[in-house]
Amino acid sequence: MDLRVGGWFTYDGPGRVVILKARLKGTRLMGDLLANVVFDDTGGTVQATELWFEEGVSARVVMDLRLTPVLGTEGKPYRGQLVLRDRYNRDFYLDPVDFPWIGAR
């Protein structure tokens, strides 16, 4: 299952967190994290296989994830919860989101 997730990400904990993996709850990531981080001051992007977040600093990120198993019903939106894993194997659960179906019907 291919999933594209984008938005503003902020870490509110102390210090810094380094995210190495992202997945939907109930799936596992196949391969490495691949993300594009957008810089607001220039509009440029950089590809990353890990995401570094400083306390209270926001970053605009778009992640392309290849996950298994396939969840949801073909042609219908899927409500899922994104899970981010840091370098210490701590999981951060984000609020559930409705993901639209964008594949062929």
Jmol script that loads the backbone (N, CA, C; Angstrom):
load data "model"
ATOM      1  N   MET A   1       0.852  -1.155   0.000  1.00  0.00           N
ATOM      2  CA  MET A   1       0.000   0.000   0.000  1.00  0.00           C
ATOM      3  C   MET A   1       0.903   1.224   0.000  1.00  0.00           C
ATOM      4  N   ASP A   2       0.627   2.151  -0.892  1.00  0.00           N
ATOM      5  CA  ASP A   2       1.383   3.402  -0.944  1.00  0.00           C
ATOM      6  C   ASP A   2       0.566   4.494  -0.268  1.00  0.00           C
ATOM      7  N   LEU A   3       1.216   5.253   0.579  1.00  0.00           N
ATOM      8  CA  LEU A   3       0.548   6.312   1.319  1.00  0.00           C
ATOM      9  C   LEU A   3       1.394   7.570   1.243  1.00  0.00           C
ATOM     10  N   ARG A   4       0.752   8.671   0.915  1.00  0.00           N
ATOM     11  CA  ARG A   4       1.423   9.979   0.933  1.00  0.00           C
ATOM     12  C   ARG A   4       0.795  10.794   2.056  1.00  0.00           C
ATOM     13  N   VAL A   5       1.645  11.254   2.963  1.00  0.00           N
ATOM     14  CA  VAL A   5       1.204  12.021   4.125  1.00  0.00           C
ATOM     15  C   VAL A   5       1.950  13.334   4.123  1.00  0.00           C
ATOM     16  N   GLY A   6       1.217  14.413   4.254  1.00  0.00           N
ATOM     17  CA  GLY A   6       1.867  15.715   4.289  1.00  0.00           C
ATOM     18  C   GLY A   6       1.216  16.619   5.308  1.00  0.00           C
ATOM     19  N   GLY A   7       1.994  17.539   5.822  1.00  0.00           N
ATOM     20  CA  GLY A   7       1.460  18.506   6.762  1.00  0.00           C
ATOM     21  C   GLY A   7       2.558  19.160   7.566  1.00  0.00           C
ATOM     22  N   TRP A   8       2.128  19.930   8.533  1.00  0.00           N
ATOM     23  CA  TRP A   8       3.050  20.597   9.452  1.00  0.00           C
ATOM     24  C   TRP A   8       3.258  19.702  10.661  1.00  0.00           C
ATOM     25  N   PHE A   9       4.498  19.432  10.995  1.00  0.00           N
ATOM     26  CA  PHE A   9       4.837  18.591  12.128  1.00  0.00           C
ATOM     27  C   PHE A   9       5.606  19.429  13.148  1.00  0.00           C
ATOM     28  N   THR A  10       5.214  19.284  14.415  1.00  0.00           N
ATOM     29  CA  THR A  10       5.862  20.009  15.512  1.00  0.00           C
ATOM     30  C   THR A  10       6.115  19.043  16.658  1.00  0.00           C
ATOM     31  N   TYR A  11       7.275  19.142  17.253  1.00  0.00           N
ATOM     32  CA  TYR A  11       7.607  18.343  18.432  1.00  0.00           C
ATOM     33  C   TYR A  11       7.574  19.259  19.644  1.00  0.00           C
ATOM     34  N   ASP A  12       6.753  18.891  20.648  1.00  0.00           N
ATOM     35  CA  ASP A  12       6.604  19.726  21.834  1.00  0.00           C
ATOM     36  C   ASP A  12       7.315  19.175  23.054  1.00  0.00           C
ATOM     37  N   GLY A  13       8.076  18.094  22.887  1.00  0.00           N
ATOM     38  CA  GLY A  13       8.813  17.527  24.016  1.00  0.00           C
ATOM     39  C   GLY A  13      10.114  18.289  24.235  1.00  0.00           C
ATOM     40  N   PRO A  14      10.876  17.869  25.230  1.00  0.00           N
ATOM     41  CA  PRO A  14      12.146  18.543  25.506  1.00  0.00           C
ATOM     42  C   PRO A  14      13.231  18.161  24.493  1.00  0.00           C
ATOM     43  N   GLY A  15      14.056  19.112  24.143  1.00  0.00           N
ATOM     44  CA  GLY A  15      15.210  18.841  23.283  1.00  0.00           C
ATOM     45  C   GLY A  15      14.859  18.556  21.844  1.00  0.00           C
ATOM     46  N   ARG A  16      15.362  17.428  21.338  1.00  0.00           N
ATOM     47  CA  ARG A  16      15.240  17.078  19.921  1.00  0.00           C
ATOM     48  C   ARG A  16      14.745  15.634  19.811  1.00  0.00           C
ATOM     49  N   VAL A  17      13.992  15.360  18.739  1.00  0.00           N
ATOM     50  CA  VAL A  17      13.585  13.989  18.437  1.00  0.00           C
ATOM     51  C   VAL A  17      13.979  13.700  16.988  1.00  0.00           C
ATOM     52  N   VAL A  18      14.478  12.479  16.754  1.00  0.00           N
ATOM     53  CA  VAL A  18      14.871  12.054  15.416  1.00  0.00           C
ATOM     54  C   VAL A  18      13.953  10.901  15.011  1.00  0.00           C
ATOM     55  N   ILE A  19      13.112  11.136  13.991  1.00  0.00           N
ATOM     56  CA  ILE A  19      12.158  10.148  13.514  1.00  0.00           C
ATOM     57  C   ILE A  19      12.809   9.329  12.399  1.00  0.00           C
ATOM     58  N   LEU A  20      12.784   8.000  12.558  1.00  0.00           N
ATOM     59  CA  LEU A  20      13.390   7.112  11.572  1.00  0.00           C
ATOM     60  C   LEU A  20      12.362   6.332  10.755  1.00  0.00           C
ATOM     61  N   LYS A  21      11.165   6.168  11.305  1.00  0.00           N
ATOM     62  CA  LYS A  21      10.144   5.381  10.614  1.00  0.00           C
ATOM     63  C   LYS A  21       8.774   6.018  10.808  1.00  0.00           C
ATOM     64  N   ALA A  22       7.886   5.793   9.834  1.00  0.00           N
ATOM     65  CA  ALA A  22       6.501   6.234   9.925  1.00  0.00           C
ATOM     66  C   ALA A  22       5.641   5.140   9.307  1.00  0.00           C
ATOM     67  N   ARG A  23       4.458   4.950   9.877  1.00  0.00           N
ATOM     68  CA  ARG A  23       3.548   3.926   9.368  1.00  0.00           C
ATOM     69  C   ARG A  23       2.155   4.224   9.870  1.00  0.00           C
ATOM     70  N   LEU A  24       1.160   3.544   9.307  1.00  0.00           N
ATOM     71  CA  LEU A  24      -0.172   3.571   9.866  1.00  0.00           C
ATOM     72  C   LEU A  24      -0.265   2.495  10.938  1.00  0.00           C
ATOM     73  N   LYS A  25      -1.018   2.754  11.976  1.00  0.00           N
ATOM     74  CA  LYS A  25      -1.239   1.740  13.007  1.00  0.00           C
ATOM     75  C   LYS A  25      -1.812   0.501  12.325  1.00  0.00           C
ATOM     76  N   GLY A  26      -1.231  -0.661  12.618  1.00  0.00           N
ATOM     77  CA  GLY A  26      -1.675  -1.911  12.017  1.00  0.00           C
ATOM     78  C   GLY A  26      -0.890  -2.317  10.778  1.00  0.00           C
ATOM     79  N   THR A  27       0.125  -1.512  10.406  1.00  0.00           N
ATOM     80  CA  THR A  27       0.960  -1.824   9.248  1.00  0.00           C
ATOM     81  C   THR A  27       2.425  -1.785   9.668  1.00  0.00           C
ATOM     82  N   ARG A  28       3.277  -2.141   8.720  1.00  0.00           N
ATOM     83  CA  ARG A  28       4.720  -1.944   8.919  1.00  0.00           C
ATOM     84  C   ARG A  28       5.280  -1.287   7.669  1.00  0.00           C
ATOM     85  N   LEU A  29       6.325  -0.511   7.862  1.00  0.00           N
ATOM     86  CA  LEU A  29       6.988   0.204   6.773  1.00  0.00           C
ATOM     87  C   LEU A  29       7.885  -0.760   6.013  1.00  0.00           C
ATOM     88  N   MET A  30       7.743  -0.786   4.702  1.00  0.00           N
ATOM     89  CA  MET A  30       8.617  -1.590   3.844  1.00  0.00           C
ATOM     90  C   MET A  30       9.697  -0.659   3.312  1.00  0.00           C
ATOM     91  N   GLY A  31      10.937  -0.906   3.676  1.00  0.00           N
ATOM     92  CA  GLY A  31      12.024  -0.032   3.242  1.00  0.00           C
ATOM     93  C   GLY A  31      12.235   1.094   4.227  1.00  0.00           C
ATOM     94  N   ASP A  32      12.872   2.147   3.752  1.00  0.00           N
ATOM     95  CA  ASP A  32      13.210   3.291   4.592  1.00  0.00           C
ATOM     96  C   ASP A  32      12.177   4.400   4.452  1.00  0.00           C
ATOM     97  N   LEU A  33      12.160   5.259   5.437  1.00  0.00           N
ATOM     98  CA  LEU A  33      11.356   6.464   5.380  1.00  0.00           C
ATOM     99  C   LEU A  33      11.906   7.348   4.264  1.00  0.00           C
ATOM    100  N   LEU A  34      11.027   7.885   3.428  1.00  0.00           N
ATOM    101  CA  LEU A  34      11.422   8.846   2.401  1.00  0.00           C
ATOM    102  C   LEU A  34      10.534  10.066   2.561  1.00  0.00           C
ATOM    103  N   ALA A  35      11.144  11.196   2.861  1.00  0.00           N
ATOM    104  CA  ALA A  35      10.378  12.407   3.130  1.00  0.00           C
ATOM    105  C   ALA A  35      10.982  13.593   2.394  1.00  0.00           C
ATOM    106  N   ASN A  36      10.138  14.549   2.081  1.00  0.00           N
ATOM    107  CA  ASN A  36      10.569  15.834   1.547  1.00  0.00           C
ATOM    108  C   ASN A  36      10.253  16.889   2.587  1.00  0.00           C
ATOM    109  N   VAL A  37      11.258  17.637   2.984  1.00  0.00           N
ATOM    110  CA  VAL A  37      11.092  18.719   3.949  1.00  0.00           C
ATOM    111  C   VAL A  37      11.124  20.024   3.167  1.00  0.00           C
ATOM    112  N   VAL A  38      10.108  20.861   3.385  1.00  0.00           N
ATOM    113  CA  VAL A  38       9.963  22.113   2.640  1.00  0.00           C
ATOM    114  C   VAL A  38      10.457  23.265   3.505  1.00  0.00           C
ATOM    115  N   PHE A  39      11.313  24.086   2.928  1.00  0.00           N
ATOM    116  CA  PHE A  39      11.816  25.268   3.627  1.00  0.00           C
ATOM    117  C   PHE A  39      10.978  26.470   3.223  1.00  0.00           C
ATOM    118  N   ASP A  40      10.330  27.101   4.198  1.00  0.00           N
ATOM    119  CA  ASP A  40       9.420  28.202   3.904  1.00  0.00           C
ATOM    120  C   ASP A  40      10.135  29.444   3.395  1.00  0.00           C
ATOM    121  N   ASP A  41      11.338  29.698   3.865  1.00  0.00           N
ATOM    122  CA  ASP A  41      12.008  30.929   3.472  1.00  0.00           C
ATOM    123  C   ASP A  41      12.421  30.918   2.002  1.00  0.00           C
ATOM    124  N   THR A  42      12.709  29.743   1.429  1.00  0.00           N
ATOM    125  CA  THR A  42      13.141  29.675   0.031  1.00  0.00           C
ATOM    126  C   THR A  42      12.156  28.929  -0.857  1.00  0.00           C
ATOM    127  N   GLY A  43      11.270  28.127  -0.251  1.00  0.00           N
ATOM    128  CA  GLY A  43      10.352  27.306  -1.034  1.00  0.00           C
ATOM    129  C   GLY A  43      11.006  26.036  -1.553  1.00  0.00           C
ATOM    130  N   GLY A  44      12.303  25.857  -1.270  1.00  0.00           N
ATOM    131  CA  GLY A  44      13.013  24.665  -1.713  1.00  0.00           C
ATOM    132  C   GLY A  44      12.706  23.468  -0.833  1.00  0.00           C
ATOM    133  N   THR A  45      13.062  22.283  -1.331  1.00  0.00           N
ATOM    134  CA  THR A  45      12.861  21.065  -0.549  1.00  0.00           C
ATOM    135  C   THR A  45      14.158  20.273  -0.495  1.00  0.00           C
ATOM    136  N   VAL A  46      14.217  19.389   0.497  1.00  0.00           N
ATOM    137  CA  VAL A  46      15.331  18.466   0.615  1.00  0.00           C
ATOM    138  C   VAL A  46      14.755  17.101   0.954  1.00  0.00           C
ATOM    139  N   GLN A  47      15.286  16.052   0.324  1.00  0.00           N
ATOM    140  CA  GLN A  47      14.851  14.696   0.643  1.00  0.00           C
ATOM    141  C   GLN A  47      15.601  14.207   1.869  1.00  0.00           C
ATOM    142  N   ALA A  48      14.889  13.427   2.698  1.00  0.00           N
ATOM    143  CA  ALA A  48      15.490  12.931   3.934  1.00  0.00           C
ATOM    144  C   ALA A  48      15.000  11.519   4.225  1.00  0.00           C
ATOM    145  N   THR A  49      15.854  10.722   4.872  1.00  0.00           N
ATOM    146  CA  THR A  49      15.466   9.394   5.326  1.00  0.00           C
ATOM    147  C   THR A  49      15.297   9.372   6.840  1.00  0.00           C
ATOM    148  N   GLU A  50      15.479  10.522   7.463  1.00  0.00           N
ATOM    149  CA  GLU A  50      15.166  10.690   8.879  1.00  0.00           C
ATOM    150  C   GLU A  50      14.763  12.141   9.084  1.00  0.00           C
ATOM    151  N   LEU A  51      13.930  12.375  10.086  1.00  0.00           N
ATOM    152  CA  LEU A  51      13.413  13.715  10.348  1.00  0.00           C
ATOM    153  C   LEU A  51      13.870  14.170  11.723  1.00  0.00           C
ATOM    154  N   TRP A  52      14.489  15.329  11.784  1.00  0.00           N
ATOM    155  CA  TRP A  52      14.966  15.915  13.045  1.00  0.00           C
ATOM    156  C   TRP A  52      14.032  17.058  13.422  1.00  0.00           C
ATOM    157  N   PHE A  53      13.463  16.971  14.608  1.00  0.00           N
ATOM    158  CA  PHE A  53      12.573  18.024  15.093  1.00  0.00           C
ATOM    159  C   PHE A  53      13.123  18.587  16.390  1.00  0.00           C
ATOM    160  N   GLU A  54      13.251  19.901  16.426  1.00  0.00           N
ATOM    161  CA  GLU A  54      13.670  20.608  17.642  1.00  0.00           C
ATOM    162  C   GLU A  54      12.417  21.014  18.415  1.00  0.00           C
ATOM    163  N   GLU A  55      12.561  21.141  19.703  1.00  0.00           N
ATOM    164  CA  GLU A  55      11.447  21.515  20.562  1.00  0.00           C
ATOM    165  C   GLU A  55      10.779  22.802  20.076  1.00  0.00           C
ATOM    166  N   GLY A  56       9.464  22.722  19.804  1.00  0.00           N
ATOM    167  CA  GLY A  56       8.668  23.889  19.443  1.00  0.00           C
ATOM    168  C   GLY A  56       8.859  24.426  18.034  1.00  0.00           C
ATOM    169  N   VAL A  57       9.674  23.784  17.202  1.00  0.00           N
ATOM    170  CA  VAL A  57       9.910  24.261  15.841  1.00  0.00           C
ATOM    171  C   VAL A  57       9.096  23.412  14.867  1.00  0.00           C
ATOM    172  N   SER A  58       8.335  24.057  13.985  1.00  0.00           N
ATOM    173  CA  SER A  58       7.503  23.348  13.017  1.00  0.00           C
ATOM    174  C   SER A  58       8.245  23.136  11.713  1.00  0.00           C
ATOM    175  N   ALA A  59       7.899  22.043  11.035  1.00  0.00           N
ATOM    176  CA  ALA A  59       8.465  21.758   9.715  1.00  0.00           C
ATOM    177  C   ALA A  59       7.359  21.219   8.826  1.00  0.00           C
ATOM    178  N   ARG A  60       7.364  21.655   7.572  1.00  0.00           N
ATOM    179  CA  ARG A  60       6.405  21.145   6.591  1.00  0.00           C
ATOM    180  C   ARG A  60       7.037  19.932   5.927  1.00  0.00           C
ATOM    181  N   VAL A  61       6.374  18.780   6.042  1.00  0.00           N
ATOM    182  CA  VAL A  61       6.939  17.515   5.595  1.00  0.00           C
ATOM    183  C   VAL A  61       5.925  16.766   4.739  1.00  0.00           C
ATOM    184  N   VAL A  62       6.415  16.133   3.672  1.00  0.00           N
ATOM    185  CA  VAL A  62       5.610  15.221   2.865  1.00  0.00           C
ATOM    186  C   VAL A  62       6.348  13.888   2.846  1.00  0.00           C
ATOM    187  N   MET A  63       5.661  12.823   3.292  1.00  0.00           N
ATOM    188  CA  MET A  63       6.258  11.492   3.347  1.00  0.00           C
ATOM    189  C   MET A  63       5.579  10.569   2.346  1.00  0.00           C
ATOM    190  N   ASP A  64       6.377   9.799   1.621  1.00  0.00           N
ATOM    191  CA  ASP A  64       5.880   8.743   0.745  1.00  0.00           C
ATOM    192  C   ASP A  64       6.225   7.421   1.417  1.00  0.00           C
ATOM    193  N   LEU A  65       5.191   6.668   1.808  1.00  0.00           N
ATOM    194  CA  LEU A  65       5.383   5.451   2.577  1.00  0.00           C
ATOM    195  C   LEU A  65       4.862   4.244   1.810  1.00  0.00           C
ATOM    196  N   ARG A  66       5.610   3.174   1.837  1.00  0.00           N
ATOM    197  CA  ARG A  66       5.161   1.890   1.284  1.00  0.00           C
ATOM    198  C   ARG A  66       4.931   0.970   2.469  1.00  0.00           C
ATOM    199  N   LEU A  67       3.657   0.564   2.665  1.00  0.00           N
ATOM    200  CA  LEU A  67       3.243  -0.145   3.862  1.00  0.00           C
ATOM    201  C   LEU A  67       2.630  -1.500   3.528  1.00  0.00           C
ATOM    202  N   THR A  68       2.684  -2.407   4.477  1.00  0.00           N
ATOM    203  CA  THR A  68       2.006  -3.685   4.353  1.00  0.00           C
ATOM    204  C   THR A  68       1.425  -4.032   5.716  1.00  0.00           C
ATOM    205  N   PRO A  69       0.261  -4.667   5.792  1.00  0.00           N
ATOM    206  CA  PRO A  69      -0.634  -5.063   4.714  1.00  0.00           C
ATOM    207  C   PRO A  69      -1.482  -3.891   4.239  1.00  0.00           C
ATOM    208  N   VAL A  70      -2.221  -4.113   3.176  1.00  0.00           N
ATOM    209  CA  VAL A  70      -3.148  -3.107   2.657  1.00  0.00           C
ATOM    210  C   VAL A  70      -4.339  -3.015   3.609  1.00  0.00           C
ATOM    211  N   LEU A  71      -4.687  -1.808   4.000  1.00  0.00           N
ATOM    212  CA  LEU A  71      -5.829  -1.575   4.879  1.00  0.00           C
ATOM    213  C   LEU A  71      -6.928  -0.852   4.117  1.00  0.00           C
ATOM    214  N   GLY A  72      -8.152  -0.956   4.599  1.00  0.00           N
ATOM    215  CA  GLY A  72      -9.255  -0.218   4.018  1.00  0.00           C
ATOM    216  C   GLY A  72      -9.919  -0.958   2.880  1.00  0.00           C
ATOM    217  N   THR A  73     -10.871  -0.263   2.263  1.00  0.00           N
ATOM    218  CA  THR A  73     -11.657  -0.801   1.165  1.00  0.00           C
ATOM    219  C   THR A  73     -11.366  -0.004  -0.094  1.00  0.00           C
ATOM    220  N   GLU A  74     -11.103  -0.705  -1.186  1.00  0.00           N
ATOM    221  CA  GLU A  74     -10.786  -0.050  -2.455  1.00  0.00           C
ATOM    222  C   GLU A  74     -11.867   0.958  -2.835  1.00  0.00           C
ATOM    223  N   GLY A  75     -11.423   2.158  -3.197  1.00  0.00           N
ATOM    224  CA  GLY A  75     -12.332   3.207  -3.633  1.00  0.00           C
ATOM    225  C   GLY A  75     -12.944   4.033  -2.521  1.00  0.00           C
ATOM    226  N   LYS A  76     -12.664   3.707  -1.265  1.00  0.00           N
ATOM    227  CA  LYS A  76     -13.257   4.431  -0.141  1.00  0.00           C
ATOM    228  C   LYS A  76     -12.171   5.034   0.739  1.00  0.00           C
ATOM    229  N   PRO A  77     -12.461   6.172   1.391  1.00  0.00           N
ATOM    230  CA  PRO A  77     -11.491   6.763   2.308  1.00  0.00           C
ATOM    231  C   PRO A  77     -11.195   5.815   3.466  1.00  0.00           C
ATOM    232  N   TYR A  78     -10.037   5.997   4.074  1.00  0.00           N
ATOM    233  CA  TYR A  78      -9.646   5.169   5.212  1.00  0.00           C
ATOM    234  C   TYR A  78      -9.267   6.083   6.375  1.00  0.00           C
ATOM    235  N   ARG A  79      -9.845   5.817   7.530  1.00  0.00           N
ATOM    236  CA  ARG A  79      -9.483   6.567   8.738  1.00  0.00           C
ATOM    237  C   ARG A  79      -8.394   5.789   9.455  1.00  0.00           C
ATOM    238  N   GLY A  80      -7.224   6.401   9.584  1.00  0.00           N
ATOM    239  CA  GLY A  80      -6.095   5.711  10.191  1.00  0.00           C
ATOM    240  C   GLY A  80      -5.295   6.621  11.095  1.00  0.00           C
ATOM    241  N   GLN A  81      -4.435   6.001  11.870  1.00  0.00           N
ATOM    242  CA  GLN A  81      -3.604   6.725  12.826  1.00  0.00           C
ATOM    243  C   GLN A  81      -2.139   6.563  12.440  1.00  0.00           C
ATOM    244  N   LEU A  82      -1.477   7.670  12.215  1.00  0.00           N
ATOM    245  CA  LEU A  82      -0.060   7.665  11.858  1.00  0.00           C
ATOM    246  C   LEU A  82       0.774   7.462  13.122  1.00  0.00           C
ATOM    247  N   VAL A  83       1.795   6.598  13.003  1.00  0.00           N
ATOM    248  CA  VAL A  83       2.698   6.306  14.107  1.00  0.00           C
ATOM    249  C   VAL A  83       4.111   6.657  13.653  1.00  0.00           C
ATOM    250  N   LEU A  84       4.788   7.499  14.413  1.00  0.00           N
ATOM    251  CA  LEU A  84       6.165   7.871  14.123  1.00  0.00           C
ATOM    252  C   LEU A  84       7.073   7.205  15.147  1.00  0.00           C
ATOM    253  N   ARG A  85       8.170   6.594  14.695  1.00  0.00           N
ATOM    254  CA  ARG A  85       9.109   5.915  15.603  1.00  0.00           C
ATOM    255  C   ARG A  85      10.448   6.651  15.584  1.00  0.00           C
ATOM    256  N   ASP A  86      10.961   6.934  16.780  1.00  0.00           N
ATOM    257  CA  ASP A  86      12.228   7.656  16.862  1.00  0.00           C
ATOM    258  C   ASP A  86      13.406   6.697  16.978  1.00  0.00           C
ATOM    259  N   ARG A  87      14.597   7.248  17.092  1.00  0.00           N
ATOM    260  CA  ARG A  87      15.815   6.430  17.115  1.00  0.00           C
ATOM    261  C   ARG A  87      15.962   5.607  18.388  1.00  0.00           C
ATOM    262  N   TYR A  88      15.126   5.862  19.394  1.00  0.00           N
ATOM    263  CA  TYR A  88      15.146   5.063  20.620  1.00  0.00           C
ATOM    264  C   TYR A  88      13.980   4.065  20.656  1.00  0.00           C
ATOM    265  N   ASN A  89      13.351   3.836  19.494  1.00  0.00           N
ATOM    266  CA  ASN A  89      12.203   2.930  19.355  1.00  0.00           C
ATOM    267  C   ASN A  89      10.984   3.362  20.162  1.00  0.00           C
ATOM    268  N   ARG A  90      10.861   4.667  20.409  1.00  0.00           N
ATOM    269  CA  ARG A  90       9.649   5.198  21.030  1.00  0.00           C
ATOM    270  C   ARG A  90       8.660   5.508  19.918  1.00  0.00           C
ATOM    271  N   ASP A  91       7.395   5.153  20.135  1.00  0.00           N
ATOM    272  CA  ASP A  91       6.353   5.435  19.156  1.00  0.00           C
ATOM    273  C   ASP A  91       5.556   6.662  19.577  1.00  0.00           C
ATOM    274  N   PHE A  92       5.284   7.534  18.604  1.00  0.00           N
ATOM    275  CA  PHE A  92       4.467   8.724  18.800  1.00  0.00           C
ATOM    276  C   PHE A  92       3.221   8.553  17.940  1.00  0.00           C
ATOM    277  N   TYR A  93       2.053   8.477  18.574  1.00  0.00           N
ATOM    278  CA  TYR A  93       0.786   8.270  17.877  1.00  0.00           C
ATOM    279  C   TYR A  93       0.123   9.616  17.621  1.00  0.00           C
ATOM    280  N   LEU A  94      -0.124   9.925  16.346  1.00  0.00           N
ATOM    281  CA  LEU A  94      -0.803  11.161  15.989  1.00  0.00           C
ATOM    282  C   LEU A  94      -2.310  10.922  15.999  1.00  0.00           C
ATOM    283  N   ASP A  95      -3.077  11.989  16.035  1.00  0.00           N
ATOM    284  CA  ASP A  95      -4.536  11.857  15.994  1.00  0.00           C
ATOM    285  C   ASP A  95      -4.962  11.180  14.695  1.00  0.00           C
ATOM    286  N   PRO A  96      -6.049  10.374  14.730  1.00  0.00           N
ATOM    287  CA  PRO A  96      -6.534   9.728  13.497  1.00  0.00           C
ATOM    288  C   PRO A  96      -6.872  10.752  12.417  1.00  0.00           C
ATOM    289  N   VAL A  97      -6.649  10.332  11.165  1.00  0.00           N
ATOM    290  CA  VAL A  97      -6.860  11.192   9.991  1.00  0.00           C
ATOM    291  C   VAL A  97      -7.640  10.400   8.950  1.00  0.00           C
ATOM    292  N   ASP A  98      -8.485  11.079   8.174  1.00  0.00           N
ATOM    293  CA  ASP A  98      -9.159  10.449   7.045  1.00  0.00           C
ATOM    294  C   ASP A  98      -8.283  10.589   5.807  1.00  0.00           C
ATOM    295  N   PHE A  99      -7.860   9.440   5.253  1.00  0.00           N
ATOM    296  CA  PHE A  99      -7.032   9.421   4.069  1.00  0.00           C
ATOM    297  C   PHE A  99      -7.914   9.123   2.863  1.00  0.00           C
ATOM    298  N   PRO A 100      -7.936  10.011   1.849  1.00  0.00           N
ATOM    299  CA  PRO A 100      -8.763   9.738   0.673  1.00  0.00           C
ATOM    300  C   PRO A 100      -8.150   8.634  -0.192  1.00  0.00           C
ATOM    301  N   TRP A 101      -8.979   7.915  -0.896  1.00  0.00           N
ATOM    302  CA  TRP A 101      -8.518   6.919  -1.869  1.00  0.00           C
ATOM    303  C   TRP A 101      -8.131   7.688  -3.115  1.00  0.00           C
ATOM    304  N   ILE A 102      -6.895   7.458  -3.635  1.00  0.00           N
ATOM    305  CA  ILE A 102      -6.485   8.157  -4.848  1.00  0.00           C
ATOM    306  C   ILE A 102      -6.056   7.194  -5.939  1.00  0.00           C
ATOM    307  N   GLY A 103      -6.275   5.892  -5.713  1.00  0.00           N
ATOM    308  CA  GLY A 103      -5.908   4.897  -6.715  1.00  0.00           C
ATOM    309  C   GLY A 103      -6.991   4.743  -7.779  1.00  0.00           C
ATOM    310  N   ALA A 104      -6.734   3.845  -8.722  1.00  0.00           N
ATOM    311  CA  ALA A 104      -7.729   3.553  -9.751  1.00  0.00           C
ATOM    312  C   ALA A 104      -8.932   2.865  -9.110  1.00  0.00           C
ATOM    313  N   ARG A 105     -10.099   3.048  -9.703  1.00  0.00           N
ATOM    314  CA  ARG A 105     -11.310   2.427  -9.163  1.00  0.00           C
ATOM    315  C   ARG A 105     -11.800   1.356 -10.081  1.00  0.00           C
TER     316      ARG A 105
END
end "model"
wireframe off; spacefill off
backbone 0.3
color backbone group
